[in-house]
Amino acid sequence: MQQYGIGDILKAYRERLGLTQEDLCDEDISPVTISRIESGENIPTNEVVNIIFSRMGMPLPYNIMPVTDEEYRHYLLSEKIRTLAENEDFSYEDELEHFIKEAPYKDPFTRQFYFYHKGLLLQSKSKNKEALAAFTAALRETVPEFNVKDKFPVKKYITSTEFRILSRIAFLISDYDEENSSRWYLFIFDSLNDPRFDNRQRNLLFFETIFYGAHALEENGTPERVLEFCDQGLEYCRMGPYFFEFPKILRTKAHAYRFMGEEKKASFLENAAQSFDEALEEAKHYKKNARQEKAS
């Protein structure tokens, strides 16, 4: 059976994205380093692998990385925290403190993970000022020049994590700085066609930002962009696991039409969303009864 190492995976990802070895380099990682990793001459540290794969916007291939027992336990802890956060279960405060205390490497990506999930915890407790500070600290770990009132710093690579953090920042400032909030949402939306994002990353980013960003975009006088993004979202909803977002997007689109004074279209979409909700509930009820009958 063919065995693949970290160099093989790196080369496959890089070529799939149409990137050269030089594209992944900076002052810390040279083309020679990339070449030796891909050829198997050099086994990189986890920190170097983290940096390279983040630049490509790709998930880290932990299953084939050479790791110590300590590193693997730390990775499992990070996955536990990540899963809890994705399910909006913010009971991971103790685990998060243990994560940063016991981290084998205190690199920027480890600290970014810590500050981002700290921000989610604080936001869940409505401590928005503290949450904003945590998200800003998270983003500055990899984008030190970031300033919420300036343009995004010129950067060769913007990772999906950075976009996700930026979305949270845009949401938290929307109450008192709608201009910059909507500007950042537009920046995120307009960047979603980045070829480095696979479909799952793109869809998650889209659904995380569209519902937060719609109001800010409307208030800034760009409801037409909301309609554009909603139509894109409806296309995403045709992909199996996202169909349950359909009613939310219809209501977001209705809100934009109402903002534009088109009440008839808004009412039609709200009724359609209600009908879809009822159909979903009926389907859930049918599925539940079918399981009960099968069990009996």
DABEL-V669827 format. One record per pair of residues at least 24 apart in sequence whose C-alpha atoms are under 7 Angstrom apart, sorted by the first residue. I is the first residue (numbers start at 0). J is the second residue. D is the distance in Angstrom with one decimal. If there is no record, write none. Layout:
# DABEL-V669827
((I;J;D) (I;J;D))
This chain:
# DABEL-V669827
((4;63;6.5) (5;63;6.5) (5;64;6.3) (6;36;5.1) (6;37;3.7) (6;38;6.2) (6;39;5.8) (7;37;5.9) (9;37;6.6) (10;37;5.9) (16;195;6.6) (23;51;6.6) (23;54;6.9) (53;158;6.1) (54;156;5.3) (54;158;6.5) (55;195;5.9) (56;158;5.1) (56;159;6.3) (56;195;5.4) (56;196;6.0) (70;103;6.4) (73;98;6.8) (73;102;6.7) (89;120;5.9) (107;140;5.2) (107;141;6.4) (111;137;4.4) (111;138;6.8) (111;140;5.9) (115;164;6.9) (127;171;6.7) (131;168;6.1) (131;171;6.5) (134;164;6.1) (134;168;6.5) (138;164;6.5) (148;179;6.4) (159;200;7.0) (162;187;6.5) (163;204;6.5) (166;208;6.0) (170;211;6.1) (170;212;7.0) (173;215;6.4) (177;215;5.8) (177;219;6.8) (178;219;6.3) (180;215;6.5) (181;212;6.8) (181;215;5.1) (181;216;5.1) (181;219;6.8) (184;212;5.9) (202;235;7.0) (217;255;6.7) (222;255;5.5) (225;255;6.7) (226;252;5.8) (226;255;6.8) (246;272;4.4) (246;275;6.3) (246;276;6.6))
